[in-house]
Structure formats: C-alpha cells, structure tokens
C-alpha cells in the first residue's frame, strides 16, 4: 500500500511541475502583456457621473 502512495506522490509532483513549467515558460509573452494592463491609459472615465449621482439619491 505504501508503494501505491509513493507512486501517487511522484505522479502528482511530476504533473504539478509540468503545469508550472508550461505556465511560466510557455506563456511568458502573454504574462508580460497582461502585466502591462494596469499601466495602459484609457480615455473612458472609471465612474460615470450619472451613476454616481443615482447611487446617492
């Protein structure tokens, strides 16, 4: 039974490491692009004046 648990632990560890490598090595360009989203400027206001007035009235 302990052999089964050991094999399961090794399998889960290999799958976990595979996912980590796939995410960080395979999608680096997408992560770099997504990391710049907070710094992009938009012309749209974050809160519209009309909706602000309605929520207080």
Protein Blocks (a to p, Z undefined) as FASTA:
>chain_A
ZZmmmmmmmmmmmmmmmmmmmmmmmmmmmmmmmmmmmmpccfbdfbdfklmmmmmZZ
